[in-house]
Amino acid sequence: MNQINLGVIGAGWVGGIRANACAANPLVDELHIAEIDPARAAEIGAQAGAARVTADWTEIIGSPQIDAVIIASTPESQRFPILRAALEEGKHVLIEKPVAPTLEETDEAIALCDARELKLAVGYTRRFDPKYAFINRAIKAGDIGDPVTCLVSRNITREIGDKIKGRSKMSPAAMGGTHSIDFLLWCLQPRLPVKVYSQQAGKLFNKVSDTPDHQWIMVTMDDGTTIAAGSGWVLPLGYPQYSQSWIEIVGTEGALTVDDTHREISLNTVENGIRYPLSSMPGEPVDHVFAGAMADETNHFVTAVAHDRPVLANAREARLVMDVTMAADLSAETGEPVSLSLP
Ligand SMILES: NC(=O)c1ccc[n+]([C@@H]2O[C@H](COP(=O)([O-])OP(=O)(O)OC[C@H]3O[C@@H](n4cnc5c(N)ncnc54)[C@H](O)[C@@H]3O)[C@@H](O)[C@H]2O)c1
């Protein structure tokens, strides 16, 4: 078996899920973890049976025996030096979105990958959710004819919104909307986005910060398909890290309607009222199984590195998503549509 050694940098909520998935993957020999919170480092190190736990990410990047790293530290704005160092040291990388704060840095990362033949996967976890994979296949197979409009409306609870707005100034487009834009651009390949319009709304978080509550993005594709992607983070608590989406794709020969609101399980208790278990975006472990897409996504990356296969969500695609979300933020600021001139 072609085993690899892997490092996880930033083992909070998401990094912890990925570390545990790697620990259970027979293709992973040694698992190394860098985490600056000592309590979390001790907890996840023991859970995942890590070969090494350190507070210093440079130790992981500098270790010649490590083949690949997963970068899941926050804040997002401080991750690029870690990414660049990892690629310069010849490590394959899975990074949470966005690849980097700017397009220039993203291009630098892509150039490093090209020069060193490295894989750079981006954490667009929706692509590994069976419902989303089904929509992608149906659109690409022409099951609904030619797509006309594509809607994804995604909302998460204010508990997550609070966590996100506390650590960075990233917009709803860049944080949650990016998943929907990536998903729809993937489904609509090889079409390209040509025009973006966006509006933000704020009535809750903006009283205490400069963060809006919600953002809508409208994208015109080069064949005239319209995308509408909404992303908000002020839902009341429905379960820890609850996330809900409605998806509606209408084509010339049919339509796809997908309820991704996690209503299939409801747990009603005297103490908490109605809750919707297993409803977070990455998913969660349930004893011997993982309910959600993030474990499969992590295993896909491990397999891609161990067997030298391509990654599903690569940095060039992620750059295109950044083009759209950055244009959306500009549009929301100016109130004008933004044209994209892509090669
Ligand atoms: N793909 C998805 O579905 C999905 C879902 C939620 C979050 N995310 C993304 O995952 C990333 C992580 O989010 P999270 O909710 O796990 O955040 P988190 O705050 O729970 O975890 C981040 C961890 O990084 C650690 N850290 C910070 N700086 C570090 C450093 N220099 N070295 C080592 N560790 C360091 C922190 O102590 C913390 O434990 C974010 O970019 C987020 O946007 C992705």
The ligand as an SDF file (V2000), in Angstrom:
LIG
                    3D

 44 48  0  0  0  0  0  0  0  0999 V2000
  -15.7580   23.2210    3.9030 N   0  0  0  0  0  0  0  0  0  0  0  0
  -16.7130   23.5080    4.7680 C   0  0  0  0  0  0  0  0  0  0  0  0
  -17.8310   23.0010    4.6960 O   0  0  0  0  0  0  0  0  0  0  0  0
  -16.3810   24.4350    5.8960 C   0  0  0  0  0  0  0  0  0  0  0  0
  -17.2790   24.5740    6.9510 C   0  0  0  0  0  0  0  0  0  0  0  0
  -16.9540   25.4300    7.9900 C   0  0  0  0  0  0  0  0  0  0  0  0
  -15.7470   26.1340    7.9700 C   0  0  0  0  0  0  0  0  0  0  0  0
  -14.9040   26.0020    6.9060 N   0  0  0  0  0  0  0  0  0  0  0  0
  -13.6280   26.7200    6.8530 C   0  0  0  0  0  0  0  0  0  0  0  0
  -12.6600   26.0080    7.6090 O   0  0  0  0  0  0  0  0  0  0  0  0
  -11.7230   26.9010    8.2050 C   0  0  0  0  0  0  0  0  0  0  0  0
  -11.6330   26.5800    9.6820 C   0  0  0  0  0  0  0  0  0  0  0  0
  -12.8620   26.8810   10.3060 O   0  0  0  0  0  0  0  0  0  0  0  0
  -13.2010   26.3590   11.7680 P   0  0  0  0  0  0  0  0  0  0  0  0
  -14.6400   26.6350   11.9920 O   0  0  0  0  0  0  0  0  0  0  0  0
  -12.6600   25.0030   11.9730 O   0  0  0  0  0  0  0  0  0  0  0  0
  -12.3420   27.3880   12.6290 O   0  0  0  0  0  0  0  0  0  0  0  0
  -11.8380   27.1860   14.1200 P   0  0  0  0  0  0  0  0  0  0  0  0
  -11.6470   28.5550   14.6460 O   0  0  0  0  0  0  0  0  0  0  0  0
  -12.7400   26.2560   14.8610 O   0  0  0  0  0  0  0  0  0  0  0  0
  -10.4460   26.4480   13.9550 O   0  0  0  0  0  0  0  0  0  0  0  0
   -9.2730   27.0980   13.5450 C   0  0  0  0  0  0  0  0  0  0  0  0
   -8.1440   26.5420   14.4050 C   0  0  0  0  0  0  0  0  0  0  0  0
   -6.9000   27.0480   13.9110 O   0  0  0  0  0  0  0  0  0  0  0  0
   -6.0570   27.2160   15.0510 C   0  0  0  0  0  0  0  0  0  0  0  0
   -4.9470   28.1060   14.6410 N   0  0  0  0  0  0  0  0  0  0  0  0
   -5.0010   29.4380   14.4070 C   0  0  0  0  0  0  0  0  0  0  0  0
   -3.7940   29.8820   14.0160 N   0  0  0  0  0  0  0  0  0  0  0  0
   -2.9690   28.8000   13.9790 C   0  0  0  0  0  0  0  0  0  0  0  0
   -1.5930   28.6180   13.6480 C   0  0  0  0  0  0  0  0  0  0  0  0
   -0.8280   29.6470   13.2750 N   0  0  0  0  0  0  0  0  0  0  0  0
   -1.0730   27.3770   13.7310 N   0  0  0  0  0  0  0  0  0  0  0  0
   -1.8530   26.3210   14.0950 C   0  0  0  0  0  0  0  0  0  0  0  0
   -3.1640   26.4340   14.4460 N   0  0  0  0  0  0  0  0  0  0  0  0
   -3.7050   27.6590   14.3770 C   0  0  0  0  0  0  0  0  0  0  0  0
   -6.9680   27.7910   16.1130 C   0  0  0  0  0  0  0  0  0  0  0  0
   -6.4620   27.6470   17.4090 O   0  0  0  0  0  0  0  0  0  0  0  0
   -8.2410   26.9560   15.8830 C   0  0  0  0  0  0  0  0  0  0  0  0
   -8.2770   25.8070   16.6870 O   0  0  0  0  0  0  0  0  0  0  0  0
  -12.2340   28.2950    7.9040 C   0  0  0  0  0  0  0  0  0  0  0  0
  -11.4950   28.8480    6.8430 O   0  0  0  0  0  0  0  0  0  0  0  0
  -13.6780   28.0990    7.4920 C   0  0  0  0  0  0  0  0  0  0  0  0
  -14.1160   29.0600    6.5950 O   0  0  0  0  0  0  0  0  0  0  0  0
  -15.1890   25.1370    5.8910 C   0  0  0  0  0  0  0  0  0  0  0  0
  1  2  1  0
  2  3  2  0
  2  4  1  0
  4  5  1  0
  4 44  2  0
  5  6  2  0
  6  7  1  0
  7  8  2  0
  8  9  1  0
  8 44  1  0
  9 10  1  0
  9 42  1  0
 10 11  1  0
 11 12  1  0
 11 40  1  0
 12 13  1  0
 13 14  1  0
 14 15  2  0
 14 16  1  0
 14 17  1  0
 17 18  1  0
 18 19  2  0
 18 20  1  0
 18 21  1  0
 21 22  1  0
 22 23  1  0
 23 24  1  0
 23 38  1  0
 24 25  1  0
 25 26  1  0
 25 36  1  0
 26 27  1  0
 26 35  1  0
 27 28  2  0
 28 29  1  0
 29 30  1  0
 29 35  2  0
 30 31  1  0
 30 32  2  0
 32 33  1  0
 33 34  2  0
 34 35  1  0
 36 37  1  0
 36 38  1  0
 38 39  1  0
 40 41  1  0
 40 42  1  0
 42 43  1  0
M  CHG  2   8   1  16  -1
M  END
$$$$
